Amino acid sequence: MKKVLLAALLSGFIYQSGFAKVSLPALFGNHMMLQQKVPVKLWGKADPGEKISINILKQNISTTAGKDGRWTAWLKPLSASKPISMTIKGSNLITINDILVGDVWVASGQSNMEWRVNQSNNYEAEAKKANYPQIRLFHVINSIADTALDFVRGKWEVCTPQNVGTYTGVGYFFIRDMYRHYKAPMGLIEADWGATNAEAWTSLKALQDDPKSHYILDRWNRQVQARPQVLEKYKTDFYAWKKNADELSAKGDSIPLPPRNGAGPGSKNAPGSIYNAVIAPMAGYTIKGIIWYQGEGNAYVGQAFPYRYMFATLITSWRQAWGQGNFPFIFVQLSSSKKEPYWPIMRESQADVLKLPNTGMAVSLDLGDSTNAHYKNKQDVGYRLHLAARHLAGEKLEYSGPVYQKMSVENSGIRLYFDHANGMKTSDGGALGGFTIAGEDGVFVPAKAQIDGKTIVVSNSAVSKPVAARYSYVGWPFYNLVNGDNLPASSFRTDNFETDGKMGKN
């Protein structure tokens, strides 16, 4: 880990003692986006005691670097209709050009957020239309560290048909739809990393302070203690793989993937490792809100259910780090997959976090790919995220599919009540499917389902005394319940028969 940290320090241009010039994080550079209508934080380094002056839009701000060389300044709320410049002067002069003032969003998570525009549906057609001078993109370069860093690496770019393909698909389609609706400048800071767990993105202190998240730290400590044995097994497995690979190569046959090294010190999934290198040095950059797509990395037995606690800790710790109160935090609920039995529990855990203020969720249950967790339809995901963002901004619009609220037993059936249920129907015009029902034995069987206004009645003649119902509560479910705005319902259950990730007999 020390070698990793040293590399991160060197490549990230971390401030060194004795700096003779004013310096800025990479987030402050040409083509940047500054958040509108709220005070904006600036920071950097200089010689201890050095006086710094900042000029932007007739604001003249003065500050002084502290004993450690760090300085901070605040701009009054900004508003501008055209590109502007900013100067920062100490012993040297820094000029930042082509700055826009608008809304700044952070797009973060793992591989489905990292999935590029050029990997999404209709890439060539989308790229041709991506000439948006008022959309600015910043891609944070991945890094890990065992202590909080000062800088992230990356640069702002103007969105063009030539560069849009390398950015997050979900993030781009979200910010594009926001731009189209508000017709105002939009900035997107992309910080994502495939195959990463939520604990790596969470402050280690926050995990330590939250007793409900200690299961993650306990699990990690066991992995660290087992690391020597894991390495020995890896060496044995690797040599066996190498011998087999050589033989297959000589025959011209395909070669299987090599064995994995396993988790341990230096892993990108160490608790707090990505937070230290990516989130901590970025927190404080004034933003509008965050969109998040992660969960696959934690959707396993013993993790999927308590994810609801850790995810809440992540959100709370990020809001505390930014110091902007409860800014919007909108996330994508996992889709569907034939290979992932614990995704229903994970989807439930994600929905549970909506208890936190100013949060929103985009359902993607209907967008999954039966053979690939990385489905290509990122346009609909971005669109649904933008609906949630507009809702949190106070707009009156439908932003969610039907949401289960409560149930009542009626004779030999169960009546299910929903919010966001205006115009409930099936997406394919066929019979409503995906529902199951269970009696006191807890065995779920397929149920007949009938829409009745804003409720749904489910039943099965073989279950005379029903106690629970579920909808699409399997990894790869049947789903066709939508509302009048064609927004899909999420999977749900009325029971709490399992809390450890076992799916029962549904």
C-alpha positions in Angstrom: 0.0 0.0 0.0 2.9 2.4 0.7 4.1 2.0 -2.9 0.6 2.6 -4.2 0.3 5.7 -2.0 3.7 7.1 -3.2 2.7 6.6 -6.8 -0.6 8.4 -6.1 1.2 11.2 -4.5 3.6 11.7 -7.3 1.1 11.3 -10.2 -1.5 13.4 -8.4 0.7 16.5 -8.1 0.2 16.6 -4.3 1.4 19.8 -2.7 5.0 19.8 -1.5 6.4 21.9 1.2 8.2 25.1 0.1 6.0 25.7 -2.9 7.0 29.1 -4.3 3.9 29.6 -6.5 0.2 29.6 -6.0 -1.2 26.3 -7.2 -4.7 24.9 -7.8 -6.3 21.5 -7.9 -7.0 20.1 -11.4 -10.7 20.8 -10.9 -10.0 24.5 -11.3 -8.9 24.8 -14.9 -9.9 26.0 -18.4 -13.4 25.0 -19.5 -14.5 24.4 -15.9 -18.1 24.7 -14.6 -18.9 26.6 -11.5 -22.1 26.0 -9.6 -24.6 28.8 -9.9 -26.7 30.6 -7.3 -24.8 29.5 -4.2 -21.4 30.5 -2.6 -18.6 28.7 -4.4 -15.5 27.3 -2.6 -12.0 27.8 -4.0 -8.8 26.4 -2.5 -5.2 25.8 -3.3 -1.6 26.1 -2.0 1.0 28.7 -1.8 3.9 29.8 0.4 2.9 30.1 4.0 1.6 33.6 4.7 1.4 34.4 1.0 -1.4 36.9 0.1 -3.7 35.7 -2.7 -6.2 37.8 -4.7 -9.0 36.4 -6.9 -10.9 38.3 -9.5 -14.1 37.0 -11.3 -17.2 38.8 -12.4 -16.3 42.0 -10.6 -15.7 40.0 -7.4 -12.3 40.8 -5.8 -11.5 38.3 -3.1 -8.4 38.3 -0.9 -7.1 35.5 1.3 -3.8 34.4 2.9 -2.2 31.0 2.9 -1.9 29.4 6.3 1.2 28.0 8.0 0.7 24.8 6.1 0.5 26.7 2.8 -3.2 25.9 2.3 -5.6 28.7 1.4 -9.4 28.8 1.0 -11.7 31.5 -0.5 -15.4 31.8 -1.1 -17.1 33.4 -4.1 -20.4 35.0 -3.7 -23.2 33.3 -5.7 -22.5 33.5 -9.4 -24.7 34.1 -12.5 -23.4 34.4 -16.0 -24.9 33.8 -19.5 -21.6 33.6 -21.3 -18.1 32.1 -20.8 -16.0 34.1 -18.2 -12.5 34.2 -16.9 -11.0 34.1 -13.4 -7.5 35.2 -12.2 -5.8 34.1 -9.1 -2.7 36.0 -8.2 0.0 35.5 -5.6 3.7 35.5 -6.5 2.5 34.2 -9.8 -0.6 34.8 -11.9 -3.0 32.0 -12.9 -5.7 32.8 -15.5 -8.6 30.3 -16.1 -10.5 30.8 -19.3 -13.8 29.7 -20.8 -15.6 29.1 -17.4 -19.3 28.5 -17.5 -21.7 29.0 -14.6 -24.5 26.4 -14.2 -25.2 23.2 -12.4 -22.4 20.7 -11.5 -23.2 17.1 -10.9 -20.9 14.2 -9.8 -21.5 10.8 -11.4 -20.0 8.0 -9.4 -20.1 4.2 -8.8 -18.8 1.1 -10.4 -18.9 -0.5 -13.9 -22.4 0.4 -15.0 -21.7 4.0 -14.3 -18.2 3.6 -15.9 -19.8 2.0 -19.0 -19.0 4.4 -21.8 -21.2 6.2 -24.3 -19.4 4.3 -27.1 -20.5 1.0 -25.5 -24.1 2.1 -25.3 -27.0 1.8 -27.7 -26.9 3.8 -30.9 -23.4 5.2 -30.2 -22.7 6.6 -33.7 -26.1 8.4 -33.8 -25.7 9.7 -30.3 -22.2 11.0 -30.9 -23.2 12.9 -34.0 -25.7 14.9 -31.9 -23.3 15.5 -29.0 -22.2 19.0 -30.0 -22.9 20.7 -26.7 -20.5 23.6 -25.9 -22.5 24.3 -22.7 -21.9 20.8 -21.3 -18.5 20.4 -19.6 -17.1 17.0 -18.6 -14.3 16.1 -16.1 -13.1 12.5 -15.8 -11.3 11.8 -12.5 -8.4 9.4 -13.0 -8.7 6.3 -10.7 -6.4 6.1 -7.7 -6.3 4.7 -4.2 -4.6 5.8 -1.0 -4.5 4.9 2.7 -4.8 8.6 3.8 -6.8 11.5 2.3 -5.1 13.2 -0.7 -5.3 16.8 -1.7 -5.7 16.4 -5.5 -7.6 14.4 -8.0 -6.2 14.1 -11.6 -8.1 15.0 -14.7 -9.2 17.9 -16.8 -12.3 19.7 -18.0 -13.4 19.2 -21.6 -16.1 20.7 -23.7 -18.6 18.0 -24.8 -18.1 17.3 -28.5 -18.9 14.4 -30.9 -15.2 13.5 -30.9 -14.8 13.0 -27.1 -18.2 12.1 -25.8 -17.7 8.4 -26.5 -15.1 8.0 -23.7 -17.3 9.3 -20.9 -19.9 7.6 -18.7 -23.0 6.6 -20.7 -25.4 7.0 -17.7 -23.8 10.2 -16.7 -23.8 11.7 -20.1 -27.4 10.9 -21.0 -28.4 12.3 -17.6 -26.6 15.6 -18.0 -27.7 15.9 -21.6 -31.4 15.5 -20.6 -30.9 18.0 -17.8 -29.4 20.4 -20.3 -32.2 19.9 -22.8 -34.8 20.6 -20.1 -33.2 23.5 -18.4 -31.4 25.0 -21.4 -28.6 26.1 -19.1 -24.9 25.1 -18.8 -24.3 21.7 -17.1 -21.1 20.2 -15.8 -20.4 16.5 -15.0 -17.6 15.2 -12.9 -17.1 11.5 -13.5 -15.5 9.5 -10.7 -16.3 5.8 -11.2 -14.4 2.5 -11.2 -15.6 -1.0 -12.3 -15.7 -3.9 -9.9 -15.5 -1.7 -6.8 -17.4 -2.1 -3.5 -19.3 0.6 -1.7 -17.0 0.4 1.3 -14.0 1.5 -0.8 -15.9 4.7 -1.7 -16.9 5.4 2.0 -14.9 7.2 4.6 -13.1 4.7 6.9 -14.0 6.8 9.9 -17.7 6.8 8.9 -17.6 3.0 8.7 -15.9 2.8 12.1 -18.4 5.2 13.7 -21.4 3.3 12.4 -21.9 0.0 14.3 -24.2 -1.3 11.6 -21.3 -1.1 9.1 -18.8 -3.0 11.3 -19.7 -6.2 9.4 -17.7 -4.8 6.5 -14.6 -4.0 8.6 -14.8 -7.4 10.2 -14.9 -9.1 6.8 -12.0 -7.0 5.6 -9.9 -7.8 8.7 -10.5 -11.5 8.0 -9.3 -11.1 4.4 -6.2 -9.3 5.5 -5.4 -12.0 8.1 -5.9 -14.7 5.5 -3.8 -12.8 2.9 -0.6 -15.0 3.3 -2.6 -18.2 2.7 -4.5 -16.5 -0.2 -1.2 -15.6 -1.8 0.2 -19.1 -1.5 -2.9 -20.6 -3.0 -2.8 -18.0 -5.8 0.8 -18.9 -6.6 -0.1 -22.6 -6.8 -3.2 -21.9 -8.9 -1.2 -19.5 -11.2 1.6 -22.0 -11.9 -1.0 -24.7 -12.7 -2.8 -22.2 -15.0 0.4 -21.2 -16.7 1.3 -24.8 -17.4 -2.2 -25.5 -18.8 -2.1 -22.2 -20.8 1.2 -23.1 -22.4 -0.1 -26.5 -23.4 -3.3 -25.0 -24.8 -1.4 -22.3 -26.7 0.8 -24.9 -28.3 -2.3 -26.6 -29.6 -3.8 -23.3 -30.8 -6.7 -23.6 -28.3 -8.2 -20.7 -26.4 -6.7 -20.0 -23.0 -9.0 -19.5 -19.9 -8.6 -16.4 -17.7 -5.9 -16.6 -15.1 -6.8 -17.1 -11.4 -7.6 -13.9 -9.4 -5.2 -12.7 -6.7 -7.9 -12.0 -4.2 -8.5 -9.1 -1.9 -6.0 -7.7 0.6 -3.7 -4.8 1.4 -3.3 -2.6 -1.7 -6.7 -3.6 -3.1 -8.9 -0.9 -4.6 -11.7 -2.5 -2.5 -10.0 -1.8 0.9 -12.4 0.2 3.0 -11.9 3.9 2.4 -9.2 3.4 -0.3 -11.0 5.2 -3.2 -12.7 7.7 -0.8 -9.2 8.8 0.3 -7.9 9.3 -3.2 -10.9 10.4 -5.1 -13.8 11.7 -2.9 -11.9 13.4 -0.1 -9.8 15.6 -2.4 -12.9 16.4 -4.5 -15.3 17.0 -1.7 -15.8 20.7 -1.2 -16.0 21.5 -5.0 -19.4 23.2 -5.0 -21.9 21.0 -6.7 -25.6 20.6 -7.3 -25.9 16.9 -6.5 -24.7 13.4 -7.1 -25.8 10.4 -9.2 -24.7 7.0 -8.2 -24.8 3.5 -9.8 -23.2 0.8 -7.7 -24.3 -2.3 -5.8 -23.2 -5.2 -7.9 -20.0 -5.5 -6.0 -21.9 -6.0 -2.7 -24.8 -8.1 -3.9 -23.8 -11.3 -2.2 -24.9 -13.4 0.7 -24.2 -11.6 4.0 -23.8 -8.3 2.2 -26.9 -7.6 0.2 -29.2 -7.1 3.2 -26.9 -4.9 5.4 -26.0 -2.9 2.3 -28.9 -0.6 3.3 -27.0 0.5 6.3 -23.6 0.9 4.7 -25.1 2.8 1.7 -26.8 5.2 4.1 -23.5 5.7 5.8 -21.8 6.4 2.4 -24.4 9.0 1.5 -24.3 10.7 4.9 -20.5 10.8 5.0 -20.3 12.3 1.5 -22.8 15.0 2.5 -20.7 15.8 5.6 -17.5 15.9 3.6 -19.0 18.4 1.1 -20.5 20.6 3.7 -23.4 21.6 1.5 -26.2 20.0 3.6 -28.5 17.3 2.2 -27.8 17.9 -1.5 -29.6 15.6 -4.0 -28.3 12.1 -4.0 -29.9 10.0 -6.8 -29.0 6.4 -7.5 -29.9 3.6 -9.9 -31.4 0.5 -8.5 -29.9 -2.7 -9.9 -31.5 -4.2 -13.0 -32.1 -7.9 -13.5 -29.8 -10.8 -14.2 -30.0 -14.5 -14.6 -26.7 -15.1 -12.8 -27.3 -13.0 -9.7 -29.6 -14.6 -7.0 -29.0 -11.8 -4.4 -30.0 -8.9 -6.6 -33.6 -8.8 -5.3 -32.3 -8.3 -1.7 -29.9 -5.7 -3.0 -32.7 -3.8 -4.9 -34.7 -3.8 -1.6 -31.7 -2.5 0.3 -31.3 0.3 -2.2 -35.0 1.3 -2.0 -34.7 1.4 1.8 -32.2 4.2 1.6 -35.0 6.5 0.2 -35.8 7.1 3.8 -32.9 9.6 3.8 -33.9 13.2 2.9 -33.5 14.5 -0.6 -32.7 11.1 -2.2 -34.1 9.6 -5.4 -34.0 6.3 -7.2 -34.2 5.3 -10.9 -35.6 1.8 -11.5 -33.8 -0.3 -14.1 -35.5 -3.6 -13.6 -36.8 -3.7 -17.1 -33.5 -2.8 -18.8 -31.4 -5.8 -17.8 -29.6 -8.2 -20.1 -30.0 -11.9 -19.4 -26.4 -12.6 -20.2 -24.6 -9.5 -19.3 -24.8 -7.2 -16.2 -23.7 -4.4 -18.4 -26.8 -3.8 -20.5 -26.4 -1.1 -23.3 -29.6 0.9 -22.8 -28.1 3.7 -20.7 -30.3 6.3 -22.3 -33.4 5.3 -20.3 -31.3 5.2 -17.1 -30.1 8.7 -17.6 -33.7 9.9 -18.4 -35.1 8.4 -15.3 -32.3 9.9 -13.2 -33.1 13.3 -14.7 -36.8 12.9 -13.8 -35.8 12.3 -10.1 -33.5 15.3 -10.2 -36.2 17.5 -11.5 -38.6 16.2 -8.8 -36.1 17.0 -6.0 -35.7 20.5 -7.5 -39.4 21.0 -6.8 -41.0 20.4 -10.2 -44.4 18.7 -10.3 -44.0 15.7 -12.6 -44.2 11.9 -12.4 -40.8 10.6 -11.7 -41.4 7.1 -10.4 -43.1 3.9 -11.4 -45.6 2.3 -9.0 -44.2 2.0 -5.4 -45.7 -0.6 -3.1 -47.0 0.8 0.2 -49.1 -1.7 2.1 -51.3 -4.8 1.8 -54.5 -6.2 3.2 -55.8 -9.8 3.1 -59.2 -10.0 1.5 -60.8 -13.5 1.6 -58.4 -15.8 -0.2 -56.5 -12.9 -1.9 -54.2 -10.0 -1.0 -54.8 -6.4 -2.1 -51.7 -4.4 -2.7 -51.7 -0.6 -2.4 -49.3 1.7 -4.4 -48.1 5.2 -4.7 -47.3 6.7 -8.2 -50.1 4.4 -9.4 -52.1 6.7 -11.8 -53.0 4.7 -14.9 -51.4 1.5 -13.8 -51.2 -1.0 -16.7 -49.0 -3.6 -18.3 -46.1 -2.5 -20.5 -46.9 -5.2 -23.2 -50.7 -5.0 -23.1 -50.8 -8.6 -21.8 -51.8 -10.1 -18.5 -50.1 -8.8 -15.4 -47.3 -11.2 -14.4 -44.4 -11.6 -12.0 -46.5 -11.9 -8.8 -46.3 -14.7 -6.3 -48.3 -15.4 -3.2 -47.6 -17.5 -0.1 -49.5 -18.9 2.9 -48.3 -19.6 6.4 -45.8 -22.2 5.1 -43.8 -19.4 3.4 -43.8 -21.2 0.0 -44.4 -18.8 -2.8 -46.4 -19.9 -5.9 -47.4 -18.0 -9.0 -50.4 -15.6 -8.5 -53.1 -14.3 -10.6 -52.9 -10.5 -10.5 -55.6 -8.0 -11.4 -55.3 -4.2 -11.5 -58.1 -2.4 -9.6 -57.6 1.3 -9.7 -54.5 2.1 -7.7 -54.4 -1.3 -6.2 -53.6 -4.9 -7.4 -55.4 -8.0 -6.1 -53.4 -11.2 -6.2 -54.5 -14.7 -5.5 -54.0 -18.4 -6.1 -56.7 -21.0 -5.5 -54.2 -23.3 -3.9 -53.5 -20.7 -1.2 -56.6 -20.3 0.9 -55.0 -18.2 3.7 -52.4 -16.0 2.1 -50.0 -14.0 4.3 -47.5 -12.5 1.8 -47.0 -11.5 -1.8 -44.0 -10.6 -4.0 -43.4 -9.0 -7.3 -40.4 -9.9 -9.5 -38.5 -10.9 -6.4 -36.0 -13.1 -8.3 -32.7 -12.3 -10.1 -34.2 -12.6 -13.6 -37.9 -11.9 -13.1 -41.0 -11.4 -15.3 -42.0 -7.8 -15.1 -44.6 -5.7 -16.9 -46.2 -3.4 -14.3 -45.9 0.3 -15.2 -48.0 3.4 -14.5 -49.6 5.8 -17.0 -46.2 7.4 -17.6 -44.7 4.1 -18.6 -42.4 4.1 -15.6 -41.8 0.6 -14.2 -42.4 -0.7 -10.8 -39.5 -2.1 -8.8 -39.5 -5.6 -7.4 -40.8 -5.8 -3.8 -42.0 -8.2 -1.1 -44.6 -7.7 1.6 -42.8 -10.2 4.0 -39.5 -10.3 5.8 -39.0 -14.1 5.8 -35.3 -13.8 4.9 -32.7 -11.2 5.9 -29.5 -13.1 5.0 -29.8 -13.1 1.2 -31.5 -16.4 0.8 -34.2 -16.2 -1.9 -36.5 -18.9 -0.6 -38.6 -20.8 -3.2 -39.9 -17.9 -5.2 
